[in-house]
Amino acid sequence: MSRIDTVFQKPHHKALIAYVTIGYPSIESTLEIVPALAESGCDIVELGIPFSDPLADGTTIQEASFQALKNGITPQKCLDIAQKLRAKVDIPLIFMTYYNPVLHFGLDSFCAAASQAGIDGLIIPDLPPDEATALDTNALKQGIDLIFLLSPNSTTERIRLVAKKSRGFIYLVSLTGVTGARENLPAGLEDFVNKVKQETTKPLCVGFGISTPDQAQRVSNVADGVIVGSRLIQLIRNEETPYRQTRSFVNSLRDVL
């Protein structure tokens, strides 16, 4: 059983998953905020490896990636930072990035280095499961869960394929579009989650657009976990240690879950 699997084995527990961009606004802030998120109730943290063309991300995370790249963040530095974080936290850590940096690094080399750094999972939004065999083989060899995404317009055939291939959990995109804090979630969210539930018993976690406790509670009524990114990036951008507002926000999410 992977470290991610153990999160979803807790009875009556809804997972809270946080996203941060590595190196934003600085390397030091990443090394401080991730332990703070774990202490505040996050079950899993996604570590975003910045990329110059983050096609699945909205303005907030695009800007964070741009600044992190300006700060000199590279995949190798992300691996180094992940290893330092692993020494500080026990919760699962997941890399979220795009296929180009992983391919350039080398699939086998990247998976081996990620495993050595203490990474438990990998999310690559621009890599569909039917084209992921090579990466999946290397990730599985290193004990890394490769997590795939589904969107509201996914066909039943695609849902079944992702249900078969995804390990750890399945990432459900709440809407057709990019990441970003939103005032309202789509009306058909529950129908989408229930449609996927008909095809799998694997944990389902919903991300994209979740930015308030009320939204998190709504998601938790039908899904196994809630993923929050852009709103956290906004808070982190405007704070310094000890990240009181960020901690308070995460606590409020944990309370409703």
MIGU-159024 format. One record per residue (C-alpha): residue number from 1; x, y, z. Coordinates in nm, 3 decimals. Layout:
% MIGU-159024
NUM | X | Y | Z
...
% end
This chain:
% MIGU-159024
1 | 0.000 | 0.000 | 0.000
2 | 0.140 | 0.338 | -0.099
3 | 0.154 | 0.640 | 0.129
4 | -0.125 | 0.794 | -0.080
5 | -0.343 | 0.485 | -0.038
6 | -0.322 | 0.514 | 0.340
7 | -0.485 | 0.859 | 0.329
8 | -0.801 | 0.712 | 0.179
9 | -0.812 | 0.416 | 0.417
10 | -0.916 | 0.633 | 0.710
11 | -1.288 | 0.576 | 0.781
12 | -1.519 | 0.875 | 0.725
13 | -1.221 | 1.092 | 0.633
14 | -1.216 | 1.337 | 0.343
15 | -0.873 | 1.416 | 0.202
16 | -0.752 | 1.775 | 0.184
17 | -0.493 | 1.821 | -0.090
18 | -0.298 | 2.146 | -0.129
19 | -0.103 | 2.270 | -0.429
20 | 0.204 | 2.495 | -0.413
21 | 0.446 | 2.601 | -0.686
22 | 0.801 | 2.507 | -0.591
23 | 1.017 | 2.815 | -0.553
24 | 0.731 | 3.063 | -0.534
25 | 0.770 | 3.322 | -0.409
26 | 1.106 | 3.175 | -0.300
27 | 1.272 | 2.844 | -0.220
28 | 1.271 | 2.937 | 0.147
29 | 0.896 | 2.998 | 0.144
30 | 0.832 | 2.654 | -0.010
31 | 1.041 | 2.488 | 0.262
32 | 0.836 | 2.674 | 0.524
33 | 0.484 | 2.656 | 0.381
34 | 0.465 | 2.282 | 0.313
35 | 0.526 | 2.182 | 0.677
36 | 0.278 | 2.453 | 0.778
37 | 0.017 | 2.302 | 0.546
38 | 0.077 | 1.956 | 0.693
39 | 0.044 | 2.090 | 1.047
40 | -0.279 | 2.270 | 0.954
41 | -0.455 | 1.957 | 0.831
42 | -0.352 | 1.889 | 0.472
43 | -0.331 | 1.519 | 0.394
44 | -0.133 | 1.550 | 0.071
45 | 0.066 | 1.831 | -0.092
46 | 0.110 | 1.872 | -0.467
47 | 0.446 | 2.027 | -0.550
48 | 0.425 | 2.210 | -0.880
49 | 0.737 | 2.194 | -1.095
50 | 0.725 | 2.524 | -1.287
51 | 0.702 | 2.508 | -1.665
52 | 0.706 | 2.783 | -1.926
53 | 0.380 | 2.671 | -2.091
54 | 0.143 | 2.553 | -1.814
55 | -0.160 | 2.498 | -2.037
56 | -0.390 | 2.362 | -1.763
57 | -0.328 | 2.653 | -1.528
58 | -0.499 | 2.987 | -1.493
59 | -0.342 | 3.327 | -1.433
60 | -0.253 | 3.278 | -1.067
61 | -0.049 | 2.962 | -1.112
62 | 0.091 | 3.080 | -1.446
63 | 0.233 | 3.386 | -1.271
64 | 0.370 | 3.171 | -0.988
65 | 0.542 | 2.941 | -1.239
66 | 0.685 | 3.238 | -1.428
67 | 0.829 | 3.387 | -1.109
68 | 0.968 | 3.053 | -0.995
69 | 1.145 | 3.010 | -1.329
70 | 1.288 | 3.361 | -1.291
71 | 1.412 | 3.252 | -0.949
72 | 1.615 | 2.982 | -1.124
73 | 1.399 | 2.682 | -1.035
74 | 1.476 | 2.372 | -1.242
75 | 1.353 | 2.011 | -1.220
76 | 1.676 | 1.917 | -1.041
77 | 1.625 | 2.191 | -0.784
78 | 1.267 | 2.070 | -0.738
79 | 1.401 | 1.724 | -0.661
80 | 1.645 | 1.871 | -0.410
81 | 1.368 | 2.072 | -0.242
82 | 1.139 | 1.769 | -0.233
83 | 1.408 | 1.570 | -0.055
84 | 1.442 | 1.844 | 0.208
85 | 1.066 | 1.852 | 0.253
86 | 1.049 | 1.475 | 0.291
87 | 1.278 | 1.510 | 0.593
88 | 1.028 | 1.755 | 0.744
89 | 0.688 | 1.595 | 0.672
90 | 0.538 | 1.247 | 0.672
91 | 0.240 | 1.318 | 0.446
92 | 0.240 | 1.211 | 0.078
93 | 0.411 | 1.448 | -0.165
94 | 0.310 | 1.457 | -0.531
95 | 0.488 | 1.624 | -0.820
96 | 0.257 | 1.809 | -1.058
97 | 0.420 | 1.912 | -1.385
98 | 0.402 | 1.877 | -1.762
99 | 0.544 | 1.609 | -1.985
100 | 0.817 | 1.814 | -2.151
101 | 1.038 | 1.861 | -1.841
102 | 1.002 | 1.494 | -1.747
103 | 1.082 | 1.374 | -2.099
104 | 1.382 | 1.607 | -2.119
105 | 1.511 | 1.480 | -1.783
106 | 1.463 | 1.119 | -1.895
107 | 1.168 | 0.907 | -1.786
108 | 1.370 | 0.645 | -1.603
109 | 1.607 | 0.899 | -1.446
110 | 1.325 | 1.127 | -1.337
111 | 1.121 | 0.852 | -1.172
112 | 1.426 | 0.712 | -0.995
113 | 1.528 | 1.056 | -0.869
114 | 1.172 | 1.139 | -0.762
115 | 1.146 | 0.816 | -0.566
116 | 1.480 | 0.880 | -0.399
117 | 1.359 | 1.230 | -0.305
118 | 1.053 | 1.084 | -0.134
119 | 0.790 | 1.164 | -0.394
120 | 0.481 | 0.942 | -0.378
121 | 0.285 | 1.045 | -0.688
122 | 0.299 | 1.220 | -1.021
123 | 0.034 | 1.427 | -1.202
124 | 0.094 | 1.532 | -1.564
125 | -0.213 | 1.708 | -1.710
126 | -0.096 | 1.702 | -2.071
127 | -0.020 | 1.327 | -2.077
128 | -0.327 | 1.114 | -2.155
129 | -0.331 | 0.758 | -2.019
130 | -0.326 | 0.598 | -2.364
131 | 0.011 | 0.766 | -2.432
132 | 0.163 | 0.713 | -2.089
133 | 0.285 | 0.353 | -2.105
134 | 0.656 | 0.434 | -2.090
135 | 0.625 | 0.675 | -1.799
136 | 0.378 | 0.448 | -1.621
137 | 0.621 | 0.156 | -1.642
138 | 0.902 | 0.361 | -1.490
139 | 0.680 | 0.514 | -1.222
140 | 0.543 | 0.175 | -1.120
141 | 0.896 | 0.035 | -1.099
142 | 0.985 | 0.310 | -0.853
143 | 0.666 | 0.278 | -0.646
144 | 0.526 | 0.611 | -0.766
145 | 0.151 | 0.650 | -0.822
146 | 0.075 | 0.798 | -1.164
147 | -0.248 | 0.996 | -1.127
148 | -0.465 | 1.080 | -1.427
149 | -0.730 | 1.344 | -1.478
150 | -1.091 | 1.338 | -1.595
151 | -1.302 | 1.636 | -1.701
152 | -1.681 | 1.676 | -1.717
153 | -1.678 | 1.605 | -2.091
154 | -1.486 | 1.277 | -2.057
155 | -1.651 | 0.989 | -2.237
156 | -1.744 | 0.666 | -2.063
157 | -1.462 | 0.497 | -2.254
158 | -1.210 | 0.751 | -2.122
159 | -1.347 | 0.722 | -1.769
160 | -1.297 | 0.346 | -1.778
161 | -0.943 | 0.383 | -1.912
162 | -0.845 | 0.633 | -1.643
163 | -1.011 | 0.419 | -1.377
164 | -0.793 | 0.129 | -1.489
165 | -0.466 | 0.325 | -1.517
166 | -0.475 | 0.580 | -1.234
167 | -0.315 | 0.488 | -0.902
168 | -0.358 | 0.658 | -0.567
169 | -0.667 | 0.850 | -0.672
170 | -0.837 | 0.995 | -0.979
171 | -0.818 | 1.372 | -1.027
172 | -1.156 | 1.510 | -1.132
173 | -1.144 | 1.852 | -1.295
174 | -1.455 | 2.034 | -1.172
175 | -1.506 | 2.222 | -1.499
176 | -1.387 | 2.247 | -1.855
177 | -1.116 | 2.511 | -1.840
178 | -0.807 | 2.602 | -1.640
179 | -0.725 | 2.632 | -1.272
180 | -0.824 | 2.940 | -1.075
181 | -1.028 | 3.050 | -0.775
182 | -1.396 | 3.092 | -0.862
183 | -1.706 | 3.225 | -0.690
184 | -1.921 | 2.930 | -0.799
185 | -1.870 | 2.569 | -0.895
186 | -2.064 | 2.423 | -1.190
187 | -2.418 | 2.303 | -1.128
188 | -2.349 | 1.962 | -1.279
189 | -2.055 | 1.874 | -1.053
190 | -2.242 | 1.612 | -0.852
191 | -2.368 | 1.441 | -1.166
192 | -2.013 | 1.426 | -1.302
193 | -1.872 | 1.270 | -0.983
194 | -2.156 | 1.019 | -0.966
195 | -2.100 | 0.924 | -1.330
196 | -1.738 | 0.838 | -1.254
197 | -1.840 | 0.649 | -0.940
198 | -2.043 | 0.414 | -1.158
199 | -1.720 | 0.300 | -1.326
200 | -1.474 | 0.274 | -1.035
201 | -1.429 | 0.235 | -0.661
202 | -1.098 | 0.425 | -0.661
203 | -1.083 | 0.749 | -0.457
204 | -1.207 | 1.057 | -0.645
205 | -1.063 | 1.399 | -0.567
206 | -1.198 | 1.720 | -0.716
207 | -0.987 | 2.023 | -0.808
208 | -0.998 | 2.342 | -1.020
209 | -1.189 | 2.640 | -0.881
210 | -1.233 | 2.539 | -0.516
211 | -1.158 | 2.844 | -0.306
212 | -1.399 | 2.859 | -0.008
213 | -1.502 | 2.629 | 0.279
214 | -1.858 | 2.614 | 0.141
215 | -1.729 | 2.491 | -0.194
216 | -1.505 | 2.238 | -0.023
217 | -1.797 | 2.108 | 0.181
218 | -2.011 | 2.072 | -0.130
219 | -1.739 | 1.869 | -0.300
220 | -1.684 | 1.652 | 0.006
221 | -2.050 | 1.549 | 0.001
222 | -1.986 | 1.346 | -0.315
223 | -1.608 | 1.301 | -0.350
224 | -1.328 | 1.151 | -0.141
225 | -1.103 | 1.454 | -0.146
226 | -1.073 | 1.825 | -0.222
227 | -0.783 | 1.987 | -0.407
228 | -0.708 | 2.356 | -0.350
229 | -0.440 | 2.547 | -0.538
230 | -0.494 | 2.896 | -0.675
231 | -0.646 | 3.039 | -0.357
232 | -0.351 | 2.908 | -0.157
233 | -0.105 | 3.061 | -0.402
234 | -0.282 | 3.396 | -0.362
235 | -0.251 | 3.379 | 0.017
236 | 0.111 | 3.261 | 0.014
237 | 0.203 | 3.543 | -0.224
238 | 0.087 | 3.805 | 0.026
239 | 0.228 | 3.651 | 0.343
240 | 0.548 | 3.568 | 0.522
241 | 0.626 | 3.332 | 0.809
242 | 0.427 | 3.214 | 1.008
243 | 0.161 | 3.228 | 0.731
244 | -0.129 | 3.298 | 0.966
245 | -0.392 | 3.360 | 0.696
246 | -0.288 | 3.053 | 0.501
247 | -0.300 | 2.836 | 0.813
248 | -0.638 | 2.980 | 0.907
249 | -0.776 | 2.912 | 0.560
250 | -0.653 | 2.552 | 0.563
251 | -0.796 | 2.505 | 0.913
252 | -1.134 | 2.630 | 0.791
253 | -1.127 | 2.377 | 0.505
254 | -1.026 | 2.095 | 0.739
255 | -1.312 | 2.186 | 0.976
256 | -1.582 | 2.150 | 0.711
257 | -1.432 | 1.827 | 0.580
% end
